[in-house]
Amino acid sequence: MSKQKEIVMSGLRPTGYLHLGNYFGAMKNYVKMQDEYECFFMVADWHSLTTHPDTKELKANVRRVFAENIACGLDPEKVAFYCQSHIYETAELYLYLNMMAYKGELEKTTTFKDKVRAHPDNVNAGLLTYPVLMAADILLFRASYVPVGKDQEQHLEMARNFANRFNHRYGDVFPEPSAFNFGGELIKVPSLDGTGKMSKSENQNATIYLADEDDVIRKKVMKAKTDSGPTEPNSTKPDYIENIFQLMRLVSTPDTIQKFEDDFNNCVIRYGDMKKQLGEDMVKFVTPIREKAKAIENDDAYLKEVMLKGAEKARISARKTIELTREAMGLNYF
């Protein structure tokens, strides 16, 4: 008998465009996971309503997130790739968990405090109970692992607390989920302006998006910060130059990287040539993903099928969990 695969669950927010940082930081790992684990990947449209109540662009954003992720290698046949609002069971579990969440602990979460500062005129109950909804997303599939960024670790800790509280009060239903460890260092993709990492919202000119056209990519790369080059052989690279090498290591061939390493160490590097080469290699990398995503986004029938199939897969597991939850709580009256 084959060993049952462990369950991984992750959510993707339908805001902003995917960029190289998302690809190398998360997507590449998701694609690896789909062969080794039972994966539930969700497009978190309900979550986005806490900070983006205007839904005019939501449909286009949801479709794009599906298209871009599939173009990056996520296989809807191998995983349950679904839209959060298509799984009604999530709302029911969210309700039960809200009965165990305390106002004090919710008000203390870092993201809540940050969001209140950023949007003081939109402090809604959904924003306060965001961690409860996130816990419902995870616990609904009784997931063992959740790939999360640093900013979500506190929410995962709360999901564990809610699972624990429920199990303690009503009986064992939920495993306590832990953070997925990819082993080794997670890749941080530096921004082109040498300050921090690529981001969906920070500096769009310093970020390469998977939807960027070829010329846009070339222009952005050419603007990357450089200097007049090293004056001593084998010098230490300044951060902003190390950044360009790091980006090259993601998309260029080993020979290309070696050539510019040697040029740098021998003080003959021409940054203009290096950026031109990096621009071409970025174009070569992004173009097939962009074209594939565009084709998927324009294929209504295919996208509808992916969403329906994904929801169907996810619902099998979700229904089972809700049955167990109601049973444990004594909510079955006949």
N, C-alpha and C positions, 0 to 999 in steps of 0.2 A: 504494500500500500504506500502511495507517495505521501511524504511528510507534508502536512498542511503549511502553506506559506504564512509567514507573519504579515500582519496588516499595517500598511502605511497610509496615512491620510494627510493631505495638504490642501490649502486654499490659495487661490490666485485672485487678487482684487482686479476688477475690471476698470481700473483707472490708469491713464497714461499708456504710453507705448512701451513694448518690451525693448530692451537694449542689450548690448554685449555683456554688461554686468549681470543681467538676469540670466542670459544664456549660459555663461561660464560659471556663475555662482549657484544657479539652481537647476535650470532646464537640463543641462548635461547630466546632472545627477538623477533627475526624474527619469530620464530616458534609460539610464543604467538600472534604476530600481524596478522598472516595469517587468523585467525578466526574473527578478529574484524575490519579489514580494507581491502580495495582493494589494494593489494600489487603488485608492479612491482620491481622485483629483477634482477639486471643486472650483468653479468660478463663482466667487463670493458676491453675488449681486445684492443680497440683503445687507451684507456688511457695508457696502458702499453707500447705502442710504443714510447711514449715521452721519456722514460728513458731506455727501453729495445728494441732497434731497431732490434736486431737479433731475428728472429722469429722461430729459429730452435726448441725451446722447447715450443713454445706458444700453439700448439695443445694439447700436453700432459697436460700442465698446465690448460688449459680451461676445458678439460675433467675432470681433478682431482677436480677442484673447483666445478663443477656441482655435481660430485659423492659425495664429502665430505659433501656438504651442504644438499643434499638429505638424506644422511646417518644420519645427525644431526637432521632430522625431518622436513626440508622444503618440502612442498608437492606441486609438479608441477601441481596437479589438482586444488589446492586452490589459487595459485598465478600465475602471469605471470613471469616465470623464464626463462630469455632469454640472448642471447649473443649480446653485443652492436653492433657488426658489421653486425648483421642480420637485423637491423632496419635502413634502408637507410634514412628514414625521419629525423633521428637525424642529419645527415650530412647537410641536407637542412636548418634545424633550426639553426644549428651551423653557417652556412654561414650568415643568416640574423642577428643573434645576434652579429657576428663579426663586422658588420657595425655600431654597437652601442657601441662597446667596445673601450676604448681609451688606446693607447700605455702606457701612463703614469701610469694609474691605474693598468694595467697588470704587469708592471715592478716593481710596489711597493709590490706585494703580497709576503708574507713571504715564501711560498713554492717555488716560482720562484727564489727568491734570494738564498734560501738554495740549490736548484738544480743547479744553476749556479756555486755556490761555489764547489759543489760536482763533477759536470761534466762540467768543463769550455770548453771542446772541443766538447760538444754536446748541444749547446744552440740553439735549433731549434724553428721554429715558433709554432709548436704544444705545446712545453713546455710553451711558452709565453701565448698562448691562452687556456691552460688547463682549467682555470676557466670558459671560454666561452663554451667549450664542456661539462663541468660538468653542467652548467646552462641549456644547450640544453637537456641533459639527463633528468633533473628534470622537466623542463617546458613542454617538449613534452607530458608528461602525466598529466599536470596541477595538479601536486601533492601538497597536503597541507602540508605534513610532510616528513622530511628527517632525518633518524637517522644518525647523524654524530659524529665523534670523534672531540676532541678539535682542532686538526690540520686542520680540514676542515671547521671550523665555518666561517672563513673569506671568503671561496669560496661560502658558502651558502648565506652570506651577499651580495656577488656580484651577485648571481643568483636573489636575490630579487631586486637589483638595475636594472638589465637588464629587468626583468619583468615590473618593474615600468616605465622604459624608453620606452619600447615598448608600453605599455598601454597608456602612455602619448602622444606618437607620433602618434599612429595608431588606438587607441581604445582598450577597455577592452577585452583582450583574456586570460591573465595569472593571476592566483591567486599568491600572494607572498608566497612562501613556508617558513615554519618555522622549526626549529630543533625539532625533536621528543623527547619529554621528557618522559623517562620511569618511572618517579616518583621514589622517594627514591634515594639512592646512586647507581651509576653505579658500577658494580663489577670490581675491578682491581685484576687480578690474579698475585700474586707475583712470581718472578723467583726463581729458586731453590738456586741460589747463594746469595740470600738476597740483591741483588742490583736492585731496580726497578721492572718492571713488565715483564712478558713473552713477547717475541717479535719474529717476523718471522725471523729477520736477526741478532739480536745482539749476544747473547751467546747461541748457539744451545744446549750446554750441560746443560743449566739451564732452558730449555724450554721443556715441554712435548708436542710433536706433536701428532695429531690424527692418524698419519700413523706410529708412533713408534711401534716396536715389543715389546713383553712382557719383554724380558730380558733387552732391552735398557731402558725401563721405570724404571725397578727395579734398574739398575745401576745408572741412573741419580738421582733417589730419594736418594739412599744411599750416594751420594756425597754431599748432601745438608749440608750447614754449621751448626754445632752445637757446644756446649761447654761441660764442665764437669757437668753442671746442677746447679740448684739453691742451695744456702746454707741456705737461710732464708725461712721459710714457707710463702706462699702467696706473693712471690716476684713478681715484675713487669717483664714481659717477654722481653728480648732483641728483637729488630726488626726481626733478622734472625730466632729466635725461634717462634715468633708470626707468621711469614710467613708460617712455617711448620704447625702450628695449622690452619691457614687460608686455606691452601690447603686441609687439612684434612676435614674442614667444608664443602668443595665442594663435596667431594666424599665418605666420610666415614659415618657410622651410628652414630646417637646421642649417643648411649651407648659407642661406641669406643672413640668418642671425649671426653666424660665425664670421662672415665677411665684415659686418659692421662692428662686431666685438673687436676683431683684429684692427680694423681702421681706427677705432677709438683708442685702443691700447698703443697704437703706433702714432697717435696724434695726427692722423691724416683724414679723419672722418669728415664727411660733408653732410651736414644734417638735412640740407635741402634734398639730396639724393635719397637719404634714409627715409624721409617723410614721404617722398614720392613713391618709393617702394612699398612702404607701409600702407599708403592710401590704396595702391593697386591690390595689395593682398587682402585688405579689408573689403574692398569691392568684390573680389573673387569669393570671399567667404559669405558676405551678406546677400549678394544678388540671388543665389538659388533659394534662400530662405524667404526673401521678400517676394519673389515671383510666385513661389508655391503658396505662401500665405494669401496673396492677392487672389489667386485662382480659387482657393478654398472659400475665401470670404464672398466671392461672387457666385458660389454654387449653393443656392438656397436649399435644394433638395438634399444635398449631401450633409450640410450643416444641421438641417432639421433631423435627419436620420441619426447623426452622431449624438445630438442632444437627447433625443428620445431613447436611444439605446443605452446611453450613459445613465439616464435617470432610472430606466428599467433595472439595470444591473445594481445600481446603488439602492434602489427601493427594496430589493429582496432582503438585503442585509438590514436595512433600516426598519422594515416591518417586524423582523424577528426580534430586534432589540426592543422595539416599543412593546411587543407582546410580553417579553421578559420583564420589562420595566413595570407595566401595569400589574402583572402578576405579583411581582415583589411588593408593590405598593398596596396590593389588595383592592385594586380598582376593577376587578372582574366581578360583576354582581350577579351573574347567573351562569 
